[in-house]
Amino acid sequence: MACSATTCMDNKEHASCLINNMRLSEKYTDALMSWTEKYLDLINLERIIWREIAVSENPYLNVKIAAERDLEFTVLFASKKDRSNSTIFFLEGNLLLLFNFTLESLKENSVSYAL
């Protein structure tokens, strides 16, 4: 499933809206918003991929692994109350799903440019 640049920007906005409406601690919210800015912003994600292309045989897999790892590290900023909130698992799953859609779109676009 491909998504246009507009849809990818909507993914970022959707994620930001979800995060801001969950009433999480300030530090955890900031960490999640930083992750969203890095991995759901189309321009930032393109830059990350281009840097990876220069040094890796499988840049998309490397970026995907880094995004998953970085999202796992955001929990270090979560308060005890944040960690006891079961909807956090759904939020993180949703963020990864949005990321995978965005990454797949960039991958498909780069293949079409190469043709």
Salt bridges, closest charged atoms under 4 A:
GLU37 OE1 - LYS12 NZ 3.00
ASP41 OD1 - LYS12 NZ 3.02
ASP70 OD2 - LYS38 NZ 3.55
ASP70 OD1 - ARG69 NH2 3.40
